[in-house]
Amino acid sequence: MAVSIPSFLATDAQAYEHFMARWSRRMAGPFLDFVGAKAGDRVLDVGCGTGVISAALAERGCTVVGLDASESYLEGARRDRSHPKIVYELGDARRMPYADASFDACVSALTIDVIPEVDQVVREMQRVTRRGGTVASGVVDFWGGFSPADLVCDTASVLDEGMRSLRDQRKARRIVWANGQTEIWRETGLVGVVEVPIVTSFDYASFEDYWSSFSGPPSPIGQRMAALPPQLRGEVKRHVRSGYLAGLPDGARSFAIIVRAVRGTVPVGG
């Protein structure tokens, strides 16, 4: 039984903070070091969410436009990560409301993998970036690079055909493969393309802290978990808890996460 992958449910800023933003703050520094954004640059942050990358760019002296399709996330960004150098705007990454060559750099972190029309988004990122400017992205490697989600997803896939179908469809998208973004960047016409892994740590205080991140929205895995019948959901939780504890007392656990970061340059000629 094939199931459609649920859309990422970007409706609750606090839920996103708990699920991902508390960890993406750790990734922001290494990612922006790799991007090479510098003070004075005008940068577009595509899929800015609750503003983690936008705020880190502003702290580096960049002038930033944070674009997102979720007004709820933008409200959270304006409330928690306002900065004189940042403007947060509602918009569609597939059809950006900016003129050609409007920015020195265009970045996106932990976003474009949840948009089906990835190629269209990357073309737009290139279009709005000046010649010689940088287009960069970072997405989680779903082939072994997102172990906390895999513990839930792989366990549930043994017991639920719908979760198994969701897992297989997610992993089939080249955007989440090593060098998958590189291929898309080169096909789009970007040059000097480089892709690197960035490793960061997701640290959970307890099993319940961990479980609450993957047993409900916003992620597709959490949405599928929440939709399971209570008895089956309880069985999955029991097995996942066993995997989290690994025979040890409940408490803090750390998971190493791999984010594949890619950057390319808009050609100067042509």
N, C-alpha and C positions, 0 to 999 in steps of 0.2 A: 504493500500500500504506500504509494507516494503521497507526501503531504507538501503543501506549500510552506516555504520558510516564512514565519511571521515577520512582519516589518519590525525593525527596532522601535520600541515604544517610547518615543521621546516626549513624554508628557509630564514627568515629575522630576524637577531639578534635584531635589534631595535624594531621590532614589538613585539618580545617576551619580551623585557625589559618593554615595555608599558603594555602588557597584564598580565605578571606574575612576572618577575624578580624583579621589584621594590617592590613587596610585599614579595617575598620569602626571601629577605634579612632579613625581620623581623622574619621569621620563623627559620632562620638558627641557631641562638643561642639556643633557647629552644630545637630544634631538636637534635643538637649536644650534649647538656647537657644530653639528654635522651640516646643518643647513647653511651656516655661515652668515646669517642675518646680522647686520651691524647697525650701530646707532645712526639715525638719520634716514634709514630705509623706510619706505612706505610698503607695508606688508599686508596682504589679504590672508586671513585665517579662515579657511573653508571648513564649514562644519565645526564652528568654534565651541558649540555646546555651552557649558557653563563658564567658559572663558579662561581655562587654565593656560593654554598656549598663548592666547592673546595677552594675558597679564604678564607672562614671562617675556614676551617680545617687547612689551612696553617698558618693562624693567631694564631692558637692554638698550633703551633709547629709540626704539622704532616707533613710527606712527602706524597704528593698526586699525584695520577694519575687520571686525569679527562678523562673519556671515553664518547664519544658521536658519534652518527651516522650522525650528521649534520655538514659538514665542515663549513657552514655559521655560525652556533652557535659557533663552535670552534674558528673561526677567531675573533668573537666578544669577546670570553673569553680571547684569547691571547692578544687582543688589550686593553681591559678594566680591566682585572683581572689577569694580569701576576704576577708571584711571583717566587722567586728562588726555592721554595719547591714544585712547581707544574709543571707537564708535562701534556699537553693536547694532547690526541691521538684519532684518528678516528677509530671507531670499532663498531661491532655489539654486543649488550648486550646478544644476544641469543647464540653467539659463540665467547666468549672472547679470545683474543690472549695471554693469560697468563697461566703460569704453575700452577699446583695445589699448594695450600697453599702459594701463593705469597704475601698475604697481611695480616696484623693484623686485619683489619676490611674492610668491604665492605658496602657502603651506597648508597642509591638512594632516591632522594626527588622529588616528583611531576613528576614522569617519568614513572614508570612501568605500570601505569594504561592506558597509551596510546599504549602499546605494547600488541598485541593479545596473544602472547605466554608467559604469565606471569610465569607460572610454570617453563618453560624452563629457563627463566631469573633467577629465584630464585635458581634453581639448579646450574646454573653457578656461581652465587654470592657465594653460599656455597662452590663450588669446589675450587675457587681461594682464599678462606679465610683459614687461618691456623686453626688447632684444638685449641679450646678454644677461637677463635676469634669471633667477632661480625658481624652479618649480619643484616642490618637495612634498613627500608624504611619508607617513609611518603607519603600518597596520600590523596587527598581531599575526604571527605565524601559527595557523591552525593545525599544522602538521608537527605537533610536539612542543609548540611554543606557548601554549596556553593551558598548562597542566591543571590549574584549579577548575577550569570549565570542563576539561576532558574527564576529570574524575566523575563529575555528575553526568556528563553526556554519554560517556562510554558505558557507565554502569546502567543508566536508564535504557540505553540502546539494547542491552541484553533482554530487558523485560518489556520494552514497548517498541513496536514496529514504527510508530510515528516518530519517536525520537531517533531511531536508527536512520530513517529516511531523511530527517532534518540534518543529522550529522553528515551523511554522505553527500547531500546537496551542498552543504557549506564547504566541505573539503574539496569539492569538485571545482570550485572557482579559483582560477589561477592567481587572482589578486592576493590570496592568502598563502601562496606557495613561495618558497625561496626563489628569487629572481622573477617572480610573476609580475611585480610592478616594473621591474627593469624592462621587460618585454613591452609592456604598455607604453612606457615613457619613450622608448625608441621608435615604436610604431607611430606615435603621435608626432614625431619629428624632433624631439628634444635631443640634445647632444651632450657629450661628456657625462653620460649617465653612470652613476655609482650607487650601489646598494650595499648596505651593511646591517648586521644584526646589532640591536641595542638590547642589552639584558638588564632587567630591573627586577625588583623583588616586591611581591604582594604578600604582606604580612597580616595574618588574621589572628585576633586575640583568642578565639575559641572556635569550637565547631559551629556554634550558633551564629557567630559573626560571619563565618565562611558560608554556611548554608543559606543565610538570608540574602547573600549576594547572587545566588544562582537558582533559587527556588521560586522566583517571581520576576516580573518585569524589572528592567526594560529589555533584557536580552531575549532573543528567540528561544534559547535554551530554558531560561527562567519562565517564559510564557508557556512553553510546552509542559514544563514541570507543574505549573499552577493549574493546568487544564486536565491533568491526570486524575482518574478516580482516587478518592482519598486512600483506599486500601493500597493501591499500587504506588501512590506517592509515598506512603509510609514505608513500604518495602524498599523503594529506591533510597529513601533517606537512611534507613537502617544500614544498607550496604555501603552507602557513601560515607556514613559516619565511621564505619569500620575501617574504610580506606584512609580517612583523615586521621583517625587515632593511631592506626597501625600497631595496636596493642599497648600503646602508651596512655598515660592519663590525658584527659582533655586539657587543652591549653593552646598556646601560641604555635602557629605553623607558618613557615615561609615557603613560597613557591617562586621559582625563577621563571620569568616571562621573557619571551623573545619578541621584540618588535622589529620588523624588517623596515628599515628606513631607506628611501631612495631620493636622489636629487638629480636634476638635469638642468641644462641651460637652454634658454630660448636662442635659436641660431641668430647670429648677428646679420649674416647675409641673407639674400633671397627675398 
